[in-house]
Amino acid sequence: MRMLPARVVAAAAALALLSGPMTPTVAAEPTPPPIPALPGLPIPSLPTDLLVPRFIGAEAPSRPLPAPPVPQHPYLSPNGTSSMHNDAYSTDAYDVSGPVGRNLRVRSRSYGIRECATIAFDSRDRLVGLCGGLEGFTMTVIDPVTLNVVDELRISARDLASGANPLTDICGGTYFFLDPHDHAFATTTDSGIAEVEVAADGTLTRVRDWPMASYLSEDDCLVATGVDWSGRLWWFSQQGVVGTLDRASGQVHTVALPAGEGIFNSISSDETGGMYLVTTHATYRLDAAATGAPEVSWRIPYDRGTKVKPGMLSQGSGTSPTLIGRRWIAIADNAEPRSNVIVYDRRLGVTDRRHCQVPVLANGASTTENSLVAAGKSLIIENNYGYSGVQATLLGRSTTPGMARVMIDPDGCHVAWTNSEVIAPTSVAKASLGNGLVYAYTKPVRKDLIDAWYVTAIDIRTGKVAWSRLTGTGIQWNNHYAAIYLGPDGTLYVATVAGLVRLADG
């Protein structure tokens, strides 16, 4: 066996240490260390890859799914390429057709113990990822075919002395967006916004920084940033401070949401000027006043439950708001015994905004830390209940199963189907409107203690699994809240704690 560099072994040991104490019920059991990842090589495979099914199911017929159009935001890159949730509406849906299961080919690349949770695609279809590791966050340009790194640029460093767990800390480095000119705007760990240019040859240049720490308390941090239809930059702090930034003048305005309300997810925007967010207590629409100052247009409380459920980062909704057409906005709450999908009417002038509320997933074991997928005039939710850290899926274990589709009717909503077999610990599922499939990153329970990870395609109309394709076995294939993405040509990508996976039809 070849000797591994000391820095790689140390990084692997650190990840194993971080994965230990997060779940008391697992800490007493032996926790195998992750397979060390060597940058520039494939994500390491294990002999156990040969002991599990490589492909289950069959090629799926392509059945495009009609959906309300999503207007193109003038200050974002083309829909499907701009952010973790694809577009200004945060639909998590693509017009392009993804893999249908025909002679699937899997390729991977390791970037060390570093996960590219948020990915966009530049004007040359290269991946632009914000990749986080123990050392901090790095903007990375990646070749879409070879998965080789074209260029990388450190955006901000972690403060490990703060005591925050790097596997659950979302302060800076989690979300960014890409504009039509291949400029990325990302929050930083020192409460700033960094603008980074992706040049024609893929090289990265840090163009400008806007420090926002002076508008926050010392124990607060930036979580997300966005842009409205007028080009005004918005930012959102974990403790509920919302700010606007005029990039031309540098003028900043802020508003503080009610004390105790936290922000743990990204935001959405629409062509009417609204900026939508979900706190740990309520769903909001904010607009900019004539002065540019952010103002609360409406606020709707939801049932936040009584505790932080296993699988959640906070007590409250784990969803970014999902917009559908010109009318709807949807979230999931944190109610007990079952979470609800809630749909509101977001149109201006509406007084009774709640359109429907429907319970979903397993009784006594339901929650989601990932946004709802807008699949036509419906919403798809995955169950993340039980994911308390990477150790929750070790030794053949997995989380609570469940995916469901909720239809939006003229007079309410109803559950069209529930699949109680699919187990997607933290997949940030994505829909392909081009073929009618929704993709999840899944891990079945196995009594032989093998940890097998799959890309799974589910028929949106029926909820039945079309196929599952193995990516690999072992902790290094855990996606740990990283999203699934479809490139402009339909190729599927998913990040893991050790690198990036590419899956395409042969």
Backbone hydrogen bonds, N-H to C=O, Kabsch-Sander energy under -0.5 kcal/mol:
donor,donor_aa,acceptor,acceptor_aa,energy
8,V,5,P,-0.7
9,V,5,P,-2.0
10,A,6,A,-2.5
11,A,7,R,-1.9
12,A,8,V,-2.4
13,A,9,V,-2.5
14,A,10,A,-2.3
15,L,11,A,-2.1
16,A,12,A,-2.2
17,L,13,A,-2.4
18,L,14,A,-2.5
19,S,15,L,-1.7
20,G,16,A,-0.5
20,G,17,L,-1.1
23,T,20,G,-0.8
26,V,23,T,-1.8
27,A,23,T,-1.6
28,A,24,P,-0.6
29,E,26,V,-2.1
40,G,110,S,-2.5
41,L,38,L,-1.9
49,D,46,L,-1.9
50,L,47,P,-1.8
51,L,48,T,-1.7
52,V,49,D,-0.8
56,I,468,S,-2.5
58,A,466,A,-2.0
60,A,100,V,-3.2
63,R,61,P,-0.7
63,R,435,N,-2.3
65,L,433,L,-2.6
73,H,71,P,-0.5
76,L,73,H,-1.4
77,S,178,L,-2.4
80,G,86,N,-2.2
81,T,78,P,-2.0
81,T,86,N,-0.5
82,S,86,N,-1.2
86,N,83,S,-1.5
87,D,85,H,-1.2
90,S,87,D,-1.5
92,D,85,H,-1.7
94,Y,431,A,-2.4
98,G,96,V,-0.6
103,N,101,G,-0.8
105,R,504,A,-2.9
107,R,502,R,-2.5
109,R,500,L,-2.1
110,S,41,L,-3.7
111,Y,112,G,-0.7
111,Y,498,A,-1.1
112,G,498,A,-0.5
114,R,112,G,-2.2
115,E,132,G,-2.8
117,A,115,E,-1.3
117,A,130,L,-0.6
118,T,130,L,-0.9
120,A,128,V,-2.5
121,F,81,T,-2.3
122,D,126,R,-2.3
125,D,122,D,-2.1
127,L,142,I,-2.1
128,V,120,A,-2.9
129,G,127,L,-0.5
129,G,140,T,-3.0
130,L,118,T,-2.4
131,C,129,G,-0.8
131,C,138,T,-3.0
132,G,115,E,-3.0
133,G,136,G,-2.6
134,L,113,I,-0.6
136,G,133,G,-0.5
137,F,156,S,-3.0
138,T,131,C,-2.8
139,M,153,L,-2.8
140,T,129,G,-3.0
141,V,151,D,-3.0
142,I,127,L,-2.8
143,D,148,N,-2.8
147,L,143,D,-1.4
150,V,141,V,-3.4
151,D,141,V,-1.1
153,L,139,M,-2.5
155,I,137,F,-3.0
156,S,137,F,-1.4
158,R,135,E,-1.2
160,L,158,R,-0.9
162,S,159,D,-1.8
163,G,160,L,-1.2
168,T,165,N,-1.9
169,D,165,N,-1.9
172,G,170,I,-0.9
172,G,222,L,-2.2
173,G,187,T,-1.2
175,Y,223,V,-0.6
177,F,185,F,-1.7
178,L,82,S,-1.8
179,D,183,H,-2.5
182,D,179,D,-1.5
184,A,182,D,-0.5
184,A,196,V,-3.3
185,F,177,F,-2.5
186,A,184,A,-0.5
186,A,194,A,-2.3
187,T,175,Y,-1.2
188,T,192,G,-2.0
191,S,188,T,-1.4
193,I,210,W,-2.0
194,A,186,A,-3.0
195,E,208,R,-3.0
196,V,184,A,-2.8
196,V,194,A,-0.5
197,E,205,T,-3.1
198,V,182,D,-2.7
199,A,197,E,-0.7
199,A,203,T,-2.9
202,G,199,A,-1.8
205,T,197,E,-1.9
207,V,195,E,-2.1
207,V,205,T,-0.9
208,R,195,E,-1.3
210,W,193,I,-2.4
212,M,191,S,-2.4
215,Y,212,M,-1.8
216,L,213,A,-1.8
220,D,217,S,-1.8
223,V,236,F,-3.1
224,A,236,F,-1.4
226,G,234,W,-2.2
228,D,232,R,-2.2
231,G,228,D,-2.0
233,L,245,L,-1.9
234,W,226,G,-3.0
235,W,243,G,-2.5
236,F,224,A,-2.3
237,S,241,V,-2.5
238,Q,221,C,-2.6
240,G,237,S,-1.7
242,V,240,G,-0.5
242,V,255,V,-2.9
243,G,235,W,-2.7
244,T,253,H,-2.6
245,L,233,L,-3.1
246,D,251,Q,-2.5
247,R,245,L,-0.9
250,G,246,D,-3.2
253,H,244,T,-1.8
255,V,242,V,-2.3
257,L,240,G,-3.0
257,L,255,V,-0.5
261,E,258,P,-1.8
262,G,260,G,-0.6
263,I,238,Q,-1.5
264,F,278,V,-0.5
268,S,276,Y,-2.1
269,S,88,A,-2.3
270,D,274,G,-1.7
273,G,270,D,-1.7
275,M,286,L,-2.5
276,Y,268,S,-3.1
277,L,284,Y,-1.4
279,T,282,A,-2.9
280,T,262,G,-1.5
283,T,300,I,-2.6
284,Y,277,L,-2.9
285,R,298,W,-2.0
286,L,275,M,-2.8
287,D,295,E,-2.4
289,A,293,A,-3.1
292,G,289,A,-1.9
295,E,287,D,-2.8
297,S,285,R,-2.7
297,S,295,E,-0.6
298,W,285,R,-1.5
300,I,283,T,-2.6
302,Y,281,H,-1.8
304,R,302,Y,-0.8
309,K,307,K,-0.9
312,M,309,K,-2.3
316,G,314,S,-1.2
317,S,279,T,-0.6
318,G,368,T,-0.7
322,T,330,A,-2.3
323,L,89,Y,-2.5
324,I,328,W,-1.8
327,R,324,I,-0.9
328,W,324,I,-2.0
329,I,344,Y,-1.8
330,A,322,T,-2.6
331,I,342,I,-2.1
333,D,340,N,-2.1
334,N,303,D,-2.3
341,V,358,V,-2.6
342,I,331,I,-2.8
342,I,340,N,-0.6
343,V,356,C,-2.1
344,Y,329,I,-3.3
345,D,353,R,-2.7
346,R,327,R,-3.3
346,R,344,Y,-0.7
350,V,347,R,-1.4
353,R,351,T,-1.0
355,H,343,V,-2.6
355,H,353,R,-0.5
356,C,343,V,-1.7
358,V,341,V,-2.2
360,V,339,S,-2.6
362,A,365,A,-0.5
364,G,337,P,-2.0
365,A,362,A,-1.4
373,V,380,I,-2.4
374,A,91,T,-2.8
374,A,372,L,-0.5
375,A,373,V,-1.0
375,A,378,S,-1.8
376,G,374,A,-0.7
379,L,406,V,-2.4
380,I,373,V,-2.0
381,I,404,A,-2.4
383,N,402,G,-2.5
384,N,367,T,-3.0
384,N,382,E,-0.6
385,Y,367,T,-0.6
386,G,310,P,-3.1
387,Y,384,N,-1.9
388,S,386,G,-1.3
392,A,389,G,-2.0
393,T,390,V,-1.2
394,L,391,Q,-1.4
396,G,449,L,-0.6
397,R,394,L,-1.6
400,T,385,Y,-2.6
402,G,422,V,-3.2
403,M,419,N,-1.6
404,A,381,I,-2.2
405,R,417,W,-2.3
406,V,379,L,-3.1
407,M,405,R,-0.5
407,M,414,H,-3.0
408,I,377,K,-2.2
409,D,407,M,-0.7
409,D,412,G,-2.8
412,G,409,D,-1.0
414,H,407,M,-1.6
416,A,405,R,-2.6
416,A,414,H,-0.6
417,W,405,R,-1.0
419,N,403,M,-3.1
420,S,418,T,-0.7
424,A,422,V,-0.6
430,K,439,Y,-1.7
431,A,92,D,-2.2
432,S,437,L,-3.3
433,L,94,Y,-3.1
433,L,431,A,-0.7
434,G,94,Y,-0.7
434,G,96,V,-1.0
435,N,432,S,-1.0
436,G,432,S,-2.1
437,L,432,S,-0.9
438,V,458,I,-2.5
439,Y,430,K,-3.5
440,A,456,T,-2.5
442,T,440,A,-0.7
442,T,454,Y,-2.6
443,K,423,I,-2.1
446,R,396,G,-2.4
449,L,446,R,-1.2
452,A,450,I,-1.0
453,W,472,G,-2.4
454,Y,442,T,-2.6
455,V,469,R,-2.5
456,T,440,A,-3.1
456,T,454,Y,-0.6
457,A,467,W,-2.8
458,I,438,V,-2.7
459,D,464,K,-2.8
460,I,436,G,-2.4
463,G,459,D,-3.0
466,A,457,A,-2.9
467,W,457,A,-1.3
468,S,56,I,-2.4
469,R,455,V,-2.7
470,L,54,R,-2.6
471,T,453,W,-2.9
472,G,453,W,-1.1
474,G,451,D,-2.6
477,W,474,G,-1.8
478,N,475,I,-1.9
482,A,479,N,-1.7
483,A,117,A,-1.2
484,I,428,V,-1.6
485,Y,493,Y,-2.7
487,G,491,T,-3.1
490,G,487,G,-2.4
492,L,503,L,-2.7
493,Y,485,Y,-2.8
494,V,501,V,-1.8
495,A,483,A,-0.8
496,T,499,G,-2.8
497,V,478,N,-2.1
498,A,476,Q,-0.8
499,G,496,T,-1.0
500,L,109,R,-2.6
501,V,494,V,-2.4
502,R,107,R,-3.5
503,L,492,L,-2.9
504,A,105,R,-1.8
506,G,102,R,-2.9
